[in-house]
């Protein structure tokens, strides 16, 4: 903890544009040079513990090396809470309105820094309207919207937990804000009821329902009640049982609208089935079939996962229509690990947003991805791969290792020599035959590969196995045209000087519109998509995409930047604008797969980043053998 005197010295150093001597600091603070030296020594031990912030030069004085890091370090020394937490505490549990001056005092930062922190806070709290006036900043919304902000804050607290027993730590944090009695009563009543009435409920849903009940009870204690009930909700036995017990323990009455509000939460978190009209059931059924078709999946009507998926979607639609955002703690991992399925589902669903009257977000798409990826994994059949190689044990072993490491665990790889292959009779048992040499008895499912298996060849092999393609001719064509037929060669967007996400989206969308690839609405669709969840990835690439109905001709516009810009969470310098029209919807998965195959090739990405023109960009792919 910094003393007032030390804070004063830091302020002098921060305001100064030059080195200050100990004597100058002593005169300004009214203490001796000896005291200044003593305080500086103590401050250096604290501030310079990780990286240099204070720097001395003999005979010149002392100055701050990194003012940005100073802000972070001084706040760390003066508080065990993050700036974001302090701001949210004041907005949600404090005076509800807080001035920049007050925040500056609390956080030890400039007013410009506070603006950036407020932007982060608004994002954490679910995009609720954060107003600013002469008096200060405050949250603006009706009671339902404000409660969602509290629920998002609770989830954020959970993400900050670091102990092995995360759930207990989280409950302890909640008690600091909602009181021990409220948290204990809601937890005990809810868990007791769950044990006796629901056999299997997702832990995420339980946590979400508990968080919602705590917030609802707390807000009622504060004299704040919801004014209108959610659509299509009637109180059920579960609602009365749970809320009556909470009422008895806390001496608080839930009116009918509050009961209906809680009933809506039971539906949102799948404790109760969502009511649906016949036309909506038909539409959900069609959506499932459509996604399966694009993802190249076959799901029978009697398949259990199909029923679970449709039930999930009814609850999902209820949440989206009532602006209730469910938390998915694994959304980032899902987007990264199963990116192809995730992006494919999102593009397919764009068609149905207007019909359903909803806007899908990252969290909901991630849950759908889990369902489809589970089905994919459960239905993978064991495929046998035969490698014919005549280049020695070491080379053939390298090929085998590459295949085993790259392909799914359900793929079995066998190796034979040319002589052994010529004597084999039962070749139909193999899904694919790979050879490094010319074979006299080449079959339709035989592919000739290089002795060292390139990344592009591995990708192609995986695609063939996944899609059960058998035509050697088509396979080879797929390699040569994988990118060339997709990337837009008419628009040069290499090494641009664009400096913000919005500028890039507007510029790229405008040029795509002028060239006749998309409609004027395409840009708006991308911006809406970005507000619901960023399309940037940790590798420095963004893959924005609009609605298929706003695309006239399928294309992918590659954009490279001279310098990286902050997209959403990450800094990017490569952007692939994905434009897929309605006619080409069945190609969506294939197109996304090709983009991800590029992103997995670090060497190719390095060369793309070094390209100085569109001509160089395409020459890069020609060298890979992907275009010609």
C-alpha positions as MATLAB code, in Angstrom:
seq = 'XXXXXXXXXXXXXXXXXXXXXXXXXXXXXXXXXXXXXXXXXXXXXXXXXXXXXXXXXXXXXXXXXXXXXXXXXXXXXXXXXXXXXXXXXXXXXXXXXXXXXXXXXXXXXXXXXXXXXXXXXXXXXXXXXXXXXXXXXXXXXXXXXXXXXXXXXXXXXXXXXXXXXXXXXXXXXXXXXXXXXXXXXXXXXXXXXXXXXXXXXXXXXXXXXXXXXXXXXXXXXXXXXXXXXXXXXXXXXXXXXXXXXXXXXXXXXXXXXXXXXXXXXXXXXXXXXXXXXXXXXXXXXXXXXXXXXXXXXXXXXXXXXXXXXXXXXXXXXXXXXXXXXXXXXXXXXXXXXXXXXXXXXXXXXXXXXXXXXXXXXXXXXXXXXXXXXXXXXXXXXXXXXXXXXXXXXXXXXXXXXXXXXXXXXXXXXXXXXXXXXXXXXXXXXXXXXXXXXXXXXXXXXXXXXXXXXXXXXXXXXXXXXXXXXXXXXXXXXXXXXXXXXXXXXXXXXXXXXXXXXXXXXXXXXXXXXXXXXXXXXXXXXXXXXXXXXXXXXXXXXXXXXXXXXXXXXXXXXXXXXXXXXXXXXXXXXXXXXXXXXXXXXXXXXXXXXXXXXXXXXXXXXXXXXXXXXXXXXXXXXXXXXXXX';
ca = [
       0.000    0.000    0.000;
       1.406    3.337   -1.055;
       1.430    6.111    1.551;
      -0.023    9.565    0.831;
       3.500   10.962    0.594;
       4.520    8.272   -1.904;
       1.373    8.900   -3.954;
       2.265   12.614   -3.981;
       5.781   11.864   -5.233;
       4.360    9.646   -7.992;
       1.980   12.422   -9.039;
       4.911   14.863   -9.331;
       6.866   12.389  -11.464;
       3.850   11.582  -13.646;
       3.106   15.256  -14.328;
       6.721   16.097  -15.081;
       8.047   15.791  -18.630;
      11.663   15.553  -17.424;
      13.805   13.950  -14.731;
      13.327   15.398  -11.220;
      16.085   15.649   -8.620;
      15.615   14.612   -5.001;
      15.972   18.244   -4.011;
      13.142   19.334   -6.319;
      10.904   16.589   -4.956;
      11.797   17.570   -1.374;
      10.867   21.222   -1.997;
       7.519   20.264   -3.532;
       6.573   17.821   -0.759;
       7.980   19.751    2.181;
      10.307   17.030    3.446;
      14.065   16.528    3.563;
      16.182   15.085    0.747;
      16.978   12.165    3.071;
      13.261   11.395    3.453;
      12.801   11.603   -0.315;
      15.635    9.118   -0.881;
      14.112    6.785    1.715;
      10.646    6.968    0.126;
      12.056    6.443   -3.360;
      13.954    3.348   -2.246;
      10.782    1.860   -0.778;
       8.766    2.744   -3.882;
      11.347    1.200   -6.211;
      11.112   -2.097   -4.331;
       7.343   -2.194   -4.886;
       7.021   -0.661   -8.332;
      10.035   -2.299   -9.983;
       9.320   -5.797   -8.691;
       8.313   -7.130  -12.133;
       9.485   -4.536  -14.646;
      11.188   -1.164  -14.384;
       8.762    1.683  -13.835;
      10.960    4.143  -11.909;
      14.366    4.846  -13.459;
      17.312    6.737  -11.910;
      20.149    8.487  -13.707;
      23.110    9.561  -11.569;
      23.516   13.326  -11.541;
      20.244   13.844  -13.458;
      17.409   12.570  -11.271;
      14.505   10.135  -11.386;
      11.580    9.665  -13.797;
       8.804    7.263  -14.732;
       9.868    4.842  -17.458;
       6.384    3.526  -18.408;
       3.367    5.597  -17.343;
       0.888    3.003  -18.684;
       2.378    0.286  -16.505;
       2.506    2.743  -13.614;
      -1.268    3.052  -13.637;
      -1.673   -0.690  -13.458;
       0.965   -1.166  -10.768;
      -0.206    1.650   -8.482;
      -3.755    0.380   -8.590;
      -2.505   -3.096   -7.786;
      -0.644   -1.728   -4.766;
      -3.618    0.236   -3.521;
      -6.346   -2.353   -4.005;
      -6.889   -6.093   -4.163;
      -9.639   -5.576   -6.740;
      -9.430   -4.842  -10.453;
     -10.514   -1.524  -11.891;
     -13.373   -3.224  -13.689;
     -14.640   -4.704  -10.429;
     -14.504   -1.347   -8.642;
     -16.468    0.351  -11.446;
     -19.116   -2.385  -11.538;
     -19.439   -2.330   -7.741;
     -20.252    1.374   -7.834;
     -22.666    1.107  -10.767;
     -24.560   -1.914   -9.396;
     -24.290   -1.673   -5.622;
     -23.168    1.895   -4.901;
     -24.787    5.205   -5.609;
     -25.759    3.945   -9.083;
     -24.274    7.089  -10.646;
     -20.586    7.886  -10.363;
     -18.537   10.786  -11.714;
     -15.267   10.587  -13.642;
     -13.591   12.545  -10.843;
     -14.675   10.010   -8.242;
     -13.520    7.087  -10.402;
     -10.209    8.836  -11.005;
      -9.696    9.082   -7.237;
     -10.635    5.456   -6.674;
      -8.595    3.995   -9.509;
      -5.529    6.260   -9.594;
      -5.871    6.767  -13.348;
      -6.574    9.578  -15.768;
     -10.064   10.363  -17.075;
      -9.117    9.109  -20.557;
      -8.204    5.734  -19.060;
     -11.587    5.588  -17.304;
     -13.433    5.879  -20.641;
     -11.672    2.748  -21.887;
     -12.529    0.895  -18.673;
     -16.189    1.879  -18.983;
     -16.296    0.397  -22.489;
     -15.032   -2.907  -21.082;
     -17.598   -2.762  -18.269;
     -20.457   -2.267  -20.729;
     -19.324   -5.334  -22.653;
     -19.083   -7.467  -19.488;
     -22.559   -6.425  -18.372;
     -24.091   -7.610  -21.605;
     -24.227   -4.459  -23.623;
     -26.681   -2.677  -21.312;
     -26.955    1.036  -22.055;
     -24.274    2.897  -20.082;
     -25.232    6.576  -20.018;
     -23.011    9.537  -19.180;
     -24.210   12.950  -18.064;
     -22.841   15.988  -16.271;
     -23.402   14.147  -12.982;
     -21.598   10.985  -14.053;
     -22.094    7.517  -15.514;
     -25.013    5.179  -14.803;
     -26.774    2.078  -16.140;
     -29.933    2.801  -18.106;
     -32.621    0.162  -18.630;
     -35.796   -1.390  -17.288;
     -35.751   -3.771  -14.329;
     -35.400   -6.915  -16.475;
     -32.403   -5.432  -18.315;
     -30.775   -4.318  -15.059;
     -31.193   -7.798  -13.575;
     -29.455   -9.280  -16.604;
     -26.552   -6.899  -15.919;
     -26.320   -8.196  -12.329;
     -26.376  -11.789  -13.615;
     -23.558  -11.011  -16.058;
     -21.589   -9.463  -13.193;
     -22.052  -12.670  -11.195;
     -20.738  -14.699  -14.103;
     -17.756  -12.384  -14.417;
     -17.012  -12.935  -10.718;
     -17.029  -16.682  -11.404;
     -14.415  -16.241  -14.150;
     -12.173  -14.465  -11.637;
     -12.137  -17.399   -9.204;
      -8.775  -19.148   -8.941;
      -9.141  -21.750   -6.159;
      -9.583  -25.490   -6.719;
     -13.079  -25.227   -5.263;
     -14.261  -22.567   -7.701;
     -17.965  -22.933   -6.875;
     -17.451  -22.289   -3.129;
     -15.155  -19.344   -3.852;
     -17.790  -17.897   -6.176;
     -20.526  -18.198   -3.540;
     -18.227  -16.440   -1.062;
     -17.787  -13.547   -3.507;
     -21.564  -13.316   -4.002;
     -22.093  -13.049   -0.246;
     -20.030   -9.843   -0.241;
     -22.617   -8.196   -2.499;
     -25.972   -9.899   -1.840;
     -25.570  -10.832    1.854;
     -24.870  -14.258    3.328;
     -28.556  -14.875    4.173;
     -29.821  -14.278    0.628;
     -27.145  -16.466   -0.991;
     -27.564  -19.284    1.548;
     -31.374  -19.337    1.336;
     -31.468  -19.358   -2.477;
     -28.744  -22.023   -2.686;
     -30.253  -24.356   -0.062;
     -33.822  -24.178   -1.398;
     -32.849  -24.563   -5.041;
     -30.387  -27.426   -4.562;
     -32.836  -29.286   -2.301;
     -35.566  -29.040   -4.909;
     -33.255  -30.047   -7.756;
     -32.176  -33.229   -5.960;
     -35.754  -34.427   -5.612;
     -37.271  -33.322   -8.897;
     -34.716  -33.281  -11.726;
     -32.485  -36.289  -12.382;
     -30.005  -34.644  -14.705;
     -29.415  -30.951  -15.100;
     -26.363  -29.242  -16.561;
     -24.117  -27.625  -13.940;
     -24.029  -24.465  -16.069;
     -27.838  -24.249  -15.970;
     -27.925  -24.792  -12.193;
     -25.379  -22.041  -11.643;
     -27.264  -19.705  -14.004;
     -30.609  -20.339  -12.265;
     -29.077  -19.814   -8.803;
     -27.453  -16.580   -9.921;
     -30.768  -15.363  -11.336;
     -32.707  -16.239   -8.168;
     -30.162  -14.423   -5.968;
     -30.383  -11.299   -8.138;
     -34.196  -11.433   -8.227;
     -34.423  -11.728   -4.428;
     -31.851   -8.966   -3.866;
     -33.610   -6.541   -6.208;
     -36.942   -7.159   -4.493;
     -35.260   -6.367   -1.139;
     -34.179   -3.082   -2.742;
     -37.806   -2.372   -3.638;
     -37.347   -3.016   -7.367;
     -39.857   -5.261   -9.177;
     -40.382   -6.316  -12.788;
     -43.347   -4.557  -14.331;
     -44.373   -6.933  -17.092;
     -44.314  -10.700  -17.356;
     -42.411  -12.686  -20.011;
     -44.459  -13.825  -22.981;
     -46.369  -17.108  -22.810;
     -45.562  -17.914  -19.167;
     -47.818  -19.331  -16.505;
     -46.786  -20.193  -12.954;
     -46.043  -23.855  -12.323;
     -45.800  -26.039   -9.245;
     -42.004  -25.815   -9.245;
     -42.185  -22.025   -9.146;
     -44.504  -21.966   -6.149;
     -42.557  -24.629   -4.238;
     -39.168  -22.905   -4.663;
     -40.296  -19.322   -4.167;
     -42.533  -20.120   -1.191;
     -39.572  -21.683    0.638;
     -37.334  -18.716   -0.166;
     -40.152  -16.424    1.013;
     -40.454  -18.266    4.323;
     -36.710  -18.071    5.007;
     -36.224  -14.435    4.012;
     -39.659  -12.980    4.824;
     -40.199  -11.619    1.332;
     -43.294  -11.924   -0.885;
     -43.135  -12.803   -4.580;
     -46.071  -11.322   -6.484;
     -47.584  -13.036   -9.538;
     -45.436  -11.164  -12.035;
     -42.264  -12.062  -10.089;
     -43.397  -15.698  -10.068;
     -43.880  -15.597  -13.819;
     -40.462  -13.968  -14.161;
     -38.883  -16.918  -12.313;
     -40.950  -19.384  -14.381;
     -39.365  -17.823  -17.445;
     -35.934  -18.521  -15.978;
     -36.862  -22.196  -15.489;
     -37.660  -22.382  -19.188;
     -34.525  -20.456  -20.188;
     -32.287  -22.860  -18.300;
     -34.212  -25.960  -19.436;
     -35.744  -26.944  -16.118;
     -39.160  -26.723  -17.763;
     -40.055  -27.309  -21.440;
     -40.659  -24.278  -23.621;
     -44.081  -23.981  -25.181;
     -44.036  -23.882  -28.960;
     -46.562  -23.482  -31.771;
     -46.927  -26.022  -34.561;
     -45.410  -23.648  -37.120;
     -42.394  -23.066  -34.875;
     -41.938  -26.824  -34.352;
     -41.964  -27.285  -38.101;
     -39.439  -24.485  -38.563;
     -37.060  -25.839  -35.875;
     -37.308  -29.276  -37.481;
     -36.380  -27.735  -40.837;
     -33.436  -25.865  -39.299;
     -32.016  -29.092  -37.833;
     -32.358  -30.858  -41.189;
     -30.776  -27.906  -42.975;
     -27.766  -27.779  -40.653;
     -27.315  -31.548  -40.943;
     -27.405  -31.280  -44.723;
     -24.781  -28.523  -44.869;
     -22.593  -30.339  -42.308;
     -22.925  -33.600  -44.324;
     -24.617  -35.456  -41.452;
     -27.417  -38.008  -41.464;
     -29.688  -37.995  -38.410;
     -32.628  -40.410  -38.289;
     -35.973  -39.275  -36.916;
     -35.665  -41.731  -34.068;
     -32.188  -40.470  -33.155;
     -32.043  -39.324  -29.521;
     -29.732  -36.410  -30.255;
     -32.234  -35.002  -32.757;
     -34.942  -34.765  -30.072;
     -32.500  -33.254  -27.560;
     -31.322  -30.742  -30.148;
     -34.855  -29.621  -30.998;
     -35.815  -29.295  -27.303;
     -32.679  -27.241  -26.744;
     -33.603  -24.957  -29.610;
     -37.074  -24.243  -28.177;
     -35.474  -23.048  -24.916;
     -32.851  -21.168  -26.921;
     -35.513  -19.293  -28.884;
     -37.295  -18.380  -25.649;
     -34.042  -16.960  -24.212;
     -33.271  -14.955  -27.324;
     -36.779  -13.492  -27.616;
     -36.749  -12.435  -23.979;
     -33.167  -11.091  -24.145;
     -31.893  -13.598  -21.579;
     -28.275  -14.410  -22.309;
     -27.023  -17.773  -21.103;
     -23.363  -18.054  -20.184;
     -21.143  -20.591  -21.876;
     -17.797  -20.782  -20.047;
     -16.216  -22.705  -22.921;
     -17.275  -20.535  -25.843;
     -13.716  -19.443  -26.727;
     -12.390  -23.013  -26.614;
     -15.293  -24.261  -28.729;
     -14.738  -21.544  -31.353;
     -11.056  -22.423  -31.522;
     -11.313  -26.234  -31.333;
     -14.394  -26.730  -33.525;
     -14.188  -23.563  -35.625;
     -15.395  -25.170  -38.854;
     -18.614  -26.503  -37.315;
     -19.145  -23.292  -35.297;
     -18.805  -20.938  -38.283;
     -20.825  -23.221  -40.560;
     -23.753  -23.318  -38.114;
     -23.677  -19.542  -37.728;
     -23.826  -18.935  -41.481;
     -26.654  -21.460  -41.944;
     -28.724  -19.858  -39.172;
     -28.534  -16.375  -40.701;
     -31.321  -17.402  -43.067;
     -33.719  -18.014  -40.192;
     -33.171  -14.964  -37.982;
     -35.890  -12.850  -39.589;
     -38.321  -15.805  -39.693;
     -37.776  -16.490  -35.985;
     -37.473  -12.865  -34.894;
     -34.162  -13.427  -33.046;
     -30.456  -12.695  -33.299;
     -28.119  -15.570  -32.507;
     -25.013  -14.959  -30.382;
     -21.708  -16.743  -29.749;
     -22.933  -18.493  -26.588;
     -25.959  -20.064  -28.285;
     -24.011  -21.086  -31.389;
     -21.381  -22.710  -29.137;
     -24.031  -24.899  -27.458;
     -25.380  -25.987  -30.847;
     -21.810  -26.754  -31.906;
     -21.438  -29.121  -28.944;
     -24.531  -31.063  -30.042;
     -23.395  -31.439  -33.633;
     -19.765  -32.149  -32.766;
     -20.917  -34.825  -30.297;
     -22.964  -36.449  -33.039;
     -20.009  -36.272  -35.434;
     -17.681  -37.920  -32.915;
     -20.175  -40.627  -31.921;
     -20.819  -41.627  -35.495;
     -17.302  -41.727  -36.820;
     -16.727  -45.135  -38.358;
     -13.347  -46.804  -38.259;
     -11.704  -46.174  -41.605;
      -8.756  -48.145  -42.879;
      -5.978  -46.422  -44.775;
      -3.355  -48.311  -46.813;
       0.035  -46.738  -47.536;
       2.101  -48.163  -50.396;
       5.674  -46.987  -50.107;
       8.931  -48.178  -51.631;
      11.286  -45.584  -50.186;
      12.638  -47.408  -47.168;
      11.639  -47.934  -43.560;
      12.507  -44.419  -42.332;
      10.490  -42.602  -45.013;
       7.465  -44.857  -44.715;
       7.560  -44.548  -40.905;
       7.555  -40.739  -41.245;
       4.466  -40.919  -43.466;
       2.711  -43.214  -40.979;
       3.536  -40.920  -38.038;
       2.220  -37.849  -39.862;
      -1.012  -39.619  -40.733;
      -1.589  -40.916  -37.201;
      -0.911  -37.513  -35.662;
      -3.138  -35.618  -38.091;
      -6.085  -37.913  -38.718;
      -8.836  -38.881  -36.236;
      -8.157  -41.696  -33.811;
     -10.807  -43.779  -35.647;
      -8.469  -44.041  -38.664;
      -6.346  -47.212  -38.868;
      -3.211  -47.008  -41.002;
      -1.452  -50.005  -42.579;
       1.769  -50.073  -44.614;
       2.856  -52.382  -47.435;
       5.531  -52.514  -50.121;
       4.752  -52.445  -53.837;
       5.350  -56.200  -54.047;
       2.977  -56.911  -51.158;
       0.362  -54.624  -52.655;
       0.448  -56.505  -55.994;
      -0.376  -59.754  -54.174;
      -3.265  -58.296  -52.136;
      -6.823  -59.281  -53.080;
      -9.202  -57.638  -50.595;
      -8.581  -53.954  -51.334;
     -12.210  -52.924  -50.865;
     -11.718  -52.937  -47.083;
      -9.664  -49.734  -47.348;
     -11.356  -46.348  -47.486;
      -8.321  -44.861  -49.162;
      -5.024  -46.025  -50.657;
      -2.050  -43.645  -50.563;
       1.015  -44.279  -52.662;
       4.322  -42.538  -53.294;
       4.901  -44.555  -56.473;
       3.026  -45.419  -59.662;
       0.944  -48.596  -59.275;
      -0.092  -50.974  -62.026;
      -3.359  -51.812  -60.274;
      -4.355  -48.348  -59.183;
      -7.913  -48.199  -57.931;
     -10.483  -45.419  -57.956;
      -9.734  -44.653  -54.293;
      -5.999  -44.390  -54.796;
      -4.163  -41.083  -54.384;
      -0.531  -40.448  -55.244;
       1.223  -38.248  -52.640;
       4.694  -36.852  -52.106;
       7.167  -38.864  -49.981;
       7.005  -36.326  -47.152;
       3.258  -35.513  -47.100;
       2.662  -31.768  -47.229;
       0.117  -30.033  -45.011;
      -2.125  -29.492  -47.999;
      -2.048  -33.210  -48.807;
      -2.887  -34.082  -45.199;
      -5.797  -31.649  -45.258;
      -7.052  -33.094  -48.513;
      -6.794  -36.684  -47.185;
      -8.813  -35.737  -44.116;
     -11.485  -34.072  -46.233;
     -11.759  -37.140  -48.459;
     -12.160  -39.439  -45.461;
     -14.668  -37.114  -43.809;
     -16.815  -36.676  -46.880;
     -16.397  -40.241  -48.184;
     -15.261  -39.050  -51.616;
     -13.909  -41.766  -53.844;
     -13.030  -40.168  -57.148;
      -9.331  -39.776  -57.622;
      -9.949  -37.252  -60.359;
     -12.139  -35.117  -58.133;
      -9.660  -35.344  -55.292;
      -6.812  -34.058  -57.409;
      -8.987  -31.275  -58.791;
      -9.893  -30.340  -55.241;
      -6.237  -29.752  -54.393;
      -5.548  -27.574  -57.407;
      -8.669  -25.402  -57.072;
      -9.058  -25.337  -53.332;
      -8.428  -21.623  -53.006;
      -8.216  -20.315  -56.523;
     -11.890  -20.722  -57.234;
     -12.909  -19.021  -54.004;
     -10.613  -16.070  -53.411;
     -11.580  -12.827  -55.076;
      -8.946  -11.854  -57.613;
     -10.717   -8.711  -58.832;
     -10.245   -6.580  -55.728;
      -6.812   -5.611  -54.394;
      -6.899   -5.276  -50.610;
      -3.288   -6.140  -49.799;
      -1.245   -4.027  -47.350;
      -3.943   -1.512  -46.590;
      -3.527    1.397  -44.171;
      -6.887    0.889  -42.483;
      -6.683    1.430  -38.733;
      -9.954    0.191  -37.186;
     -12.406   -2.692  -37.456;
     -15.289   -0.472  -38.551;
     -13.145    1.217  -41.219;
     -12.074   -2.168  -42.636;
     -15.641   -3.523  -42.688;
     -17.024   -0.386  -44.336;
     -14.263   -0.183  -46.969;
     -14.354   -3.898  -47.867;
     -18.168   -4.013  -47.928;
     -18.368   -0.938  -50.144;
     -15.928   -2.309  -52.714;
     -17.690   -5.714  -52.706;
     -20.976   -3.891  -53.333;
     -19.535   -1.791  -56.183;
     -18.153   -4.934  -57.836;
     -21.548   -6.628  -57.640;
     -20.785   -9.375  -55.119;
     -23.039   -8.215  -52.264;
     -25.999   -5.964  -51.564;
     -25.907   -2.681  -49.644;
     -27.232   -4.537  -46.571;
     -24.149   -6.781  -46.402;
     -22.176   -4.280  -44.317;
     -24.967   -3.913  -41.746;
     -25.177   -7.707  -41.399;
     -21.456   -7.949  -40.642;
     -21.606   -5.147  -38.061;
     -24.566   -6.795  -36.306;
     -22.682  -10.100  -36.284;
     -19.603   -8.480  -34.771;
     -21.663   -6.905  -31.981;
     -22.989  -10.346  -31.047;
     -19.547  -11.958  -30.932;
     -16.159  -11.141  -32.408;
     -14.816  -13.110  -35.376;
     -11.156  -12.576  -34.508;
      -8.817  -15.419  -33.583;
      -5.641  -15.508  -31.427;
      -3.456  -16.155  -34.513;
      -4.065  -12.605  -35.767;
      -6.843  -13.370  -38.272;
     -10.480  -12.265  -38.447;
     -13.149  -14.018  -40.528;
     -16.195  -11.696  -40.683;
     -19.206  -12.878  -42.645;
     -22.590  -11.434  -43.543;
     -25.956  -13.011  -44.278;
     -26.242  -15.329  -47.321;
     -29.354  -13.458  -48.449;
     -27.202  -10.308  -48.830;
     -24.698  -12.042  -51.137;
     -25.124  -12.188  -54.919;
     -21.974  -14.163  -55.826;
     -19.907  -16.392  -53.531;
     -16.400  -15.121  -52.909;
     -13.798  -14.642  -50.212;
     -12.072  -11.276  -50.107;
      -8.608  -11.473  -48.492;
      -7.444   -8.286  -46.749;
      -3.965   -7.751  -45.330;
      -2.942   -4.743  -43.242;
       0.354   -2.912  -42.980;
       0.073   -3.024  -39.191;
      -2.078   -4.968  -36.752;
      -5.246   -3.412  -35.360;
      -7.399   -4.338  -32.362;
     -10.388   -6.216  -33.758;
     -12.333   -7.417  -30.732;
     -10.260   -9.430  -28.293;
      -7.163   -9.826  -30.458;
      -4.892   -7.830  -32.772;
      -5.196   -8.894  -36.434;
      -3.457   -8.129  -39.721;
      -5.244  -10.645  -41.997;
      -8.990  -10.534  -42.645;
     -10.980  -12.991  -44.776;
     -14.410  -11.595  -45.701;
     -16.594  -14.677  -46.253;
     -19.437  -14.133  -48.712;
     -21.596  -17.194  -49.437;
     -24.803  -16.795  -51.431;
     -27.965  -18.882  -50.922;
     -27.257  -21.019  -53.991;
     -23.900  -22.127  -52.553;
     -25.065  -22.822  -48.981;
     -24.220  -26.525  -49.363;
     -20.583  -25.529  -49.968;
     -20.372  -23.632  -46.663;
     -18.577  -26.321  -44.686;
     -16.082  -26.902  -47.505;
     -15.292  -23.199  -47.800;
     -14.836  -22.809  -44.041;
     -12.604  -25.902  -43.971;
     -10.373  -24.392  -46.650;
     -10.032  -21.149  -44.709;
      -9.107  -23.038  -41.543;
      -6.554  -25.130  -43.445;
      -4.817  -21.879  -44.403;
      -4.899  -20.679  -40.808;
      -3.285  -23.908  -39.622;
      -0.298  -23.407  -41.954;
       2.068  -21.032  -40.138;
       4.540  -20.868  -43.010;
       1.809  -19.991  -45.498;
       0.514  -17.269  -43.163;
       4.023  -15.855  -42.879;
       4.286  -15.602  -46.663;
       0.819  -14.045  -46.916;
       1.849  -11.370  -44.411;
       4.940  -10.614  -46.523;
       2.947  -10.116  -49.747;
       3.051   -6.534  -51.058;
       0.402   -6.909  -53.785;
      -2.545   -9.062  -54.807;
      -0.368  -10.576  -57.538;
       2.146  -11.730  -54.913;
      -0.716  -13.084  -52.826;
      -1.841  -15.454  -55.559;
       1.710  -16.355  -56.562;
       2.122  -17.525  -52.947;
      -0.647  -20.061  -53.448;
       0.644  -21.106  -56.849;
       3.926  -22.056  -55.176;
       1.924  -24.274  -52.853;
       0.327  -25.989  -55.801;
      -3.108  -24.806  -54.712;
      -4.050  -22.746  -57.728;
      -2.632  -24.432  -60.803;
];
